Each structure stands twice: as structure tokens, then as C-alpha cells.
């Protein structure tokens, strides 16, 4: 399993063509990692955190807009697709204003590890996100959540906010992208 996962990572299997192109282009920010590469978390929470952040895992993390613009121009000039970027200079230190909820859970920010330069980005993305036991599904069914609070099942099976709920089966390779 390790060798298969390593081979897939090394060959950028499952990644869009634009990401493969930018990773292989030598003139573009060599120190611009994918978001999935900057984040690490405890094994027991990895699938849940990855499923919640899944739409953002292929975003590049760049220092400023000039790096993002350079990459966008490379992609445009070479007709290699599109990419998304988190611009670190845009995520200033924010005062933590956690919203309290009646449902007991573990704050997602307490189970991740990230270099200090990426902390503000993670604070923004995971503020008011809590991991809850999957056995509390019945409690969650009737729980009214404040605006901005998200609950995710520790197994990664579901996530719930005030207005939405998502979930389903957990695949074999889920939880393998964080902290590659």
C-alpha cells in the first residue's frame, strides 16, 4: 500500500494536468506546495479532515499575488488548464472568535499540525469546525447549529453545517493525501 501510494504521489496520479504542468515547470515558484502537502494531522482524524477540505486540497499555496499571476500566465500561454491558489499574504492573523455550540466536539484546529507560516490560512479554513463521534448522528439530526459552525464525523462519513449536510461512503484511498 505504501509503495503504491508513493508511486501515485511521485507520478502525480489523479492530479489535474495543470498541477502536473506547474510541478514540472522549472521557472515557476519551486517552493509553492499544494495545500495537501502543508497540512498534517493525527491518523485517527486524517480521513475526516481530508474529506472536509477535499475541494481545497489541490490549491497551490503561494506567498503573494505575483506568484499566482506568474503561474496563471504560464498555464494560459501553454493552454494547460486552470489552477487555484491560496495567497498567504491575504490571511492576516485574526482574533479567534470561536462560536460555541451545544454539541460536544474536538476543534479541528487542535488535531492538525502545520508550519507557522501556514497557520493563519488553516485558522481561516478550520475555524469553528469540530470533529464529533459518528455515534452522535441521532443527536446531530435535531441539533441546531449556529451560523458558521461545521461538524464533521471523526470517520469522515459526514459533515453538517446550519444549512447543509454532506457525506457517504469512505473510500480506500481517502486520508492518503494529507501530509504526503
Buried (B, 14 or more C-beta within 10 A) or exposed (E): EEEEBEEBBEEBEEBBEBBBBBBEBEEBBEEBBBBBBBBBBEEEBBBBBBBBBBEBBBBBBBBEEEBBEBBBEBBEEEEBBEBEBBBBEEBEEEEEEEEEBEBEBBBBBEBBEBEEEBBBBBBEBBBBBBBBBBEBBEEBEEBEBEEBBBBBBBBBBBBBBEEEEEBEEBEEEBBBBBBB
